Amino acid sequence: MSPTKITEVTLPNGVTVPVVSAVETDDATTETLRNVAAKAGSHAVENALSRGVSVTVAKADKIVTIHPDGSESVIGAL
């Protein structure tokens, strides 16, 4: 069974974004995607914490939950 080639995705906010296959990317595109993903991740964490929601992240080879008050709980190892 071969996967369906998806060319675009509609986000929950209604914005449609193109999907680029990893095979079709070059080093500059990959670097851009990594930078965008890092910024989006940071924004998501800040947004969640500001709304009083804890987040779970990988930090220093551990799985850590960060609570809105800034405290952290180690919940596992990578």
N, C-alpha and C positions, 0 to 999 in steps of 0.2 A: 504494500500500500504506500503510495507516495503522498507526501504532505501537500496541502493546498497552498499555492503561492499567494500570500496576502500582500497587496500593494499599498494599502493604507488602513489606518485604524482611527476610529472616532473616539475621542476621550470623553469621560463623563461630563465635561463642561461644554461639549459640542464641537470642540476644535478637531479637525481632521488632520492627521499627520501622516507623511509617507513612511513606509516600512522599507528599509534597505537591507538586502541580504548581506551577510558577513562576507560572502564570496565577492560581492560587487564593491566592497569598500576598499579604500586605500589608507595608507598610514595617517594622512591628514584628516580624513573623515573619521577614522577610529579615534584619534586624539580629540577631535571635536565632540564626538558622542560621549567619550569618557568625561570630558569637562562639563558638558551639559548634565549628564547623569549625577555627577558629584554635586553640582549646584542644586539640582532638583532634590536630591537626598537631604542636603543640609537644610533647604527651605522646608521640606516636609517635617523634619525633626523639630525645627524651631516652631513651626505652626502647631504641631501636636502638643509640644510642651507648653506653649502659650495658652492652649485650650484645656490644659489640665490632664492630658493623656500621656501615659508613660510610653516610651519607645524601647525597642530591643535592637541592639546593634552588636557588631563584632568589634572588639576593642582589645588590642594587645593579646591576641590569640585566645580570647575568652568571649563568651556570649554574655552581654551585660544589659540589664534593663536600667534605663535612666528614668528617674521619676521627676515629675514637674518641680519638686522642691530642690532638685539638683543632686539628690542622693542616688547612689548606684547599687545594684544588686547583681552579683555574679551568679548566673544561672547555669553555666556550663563552660566547657572548653571546646575549642575548635579542633 
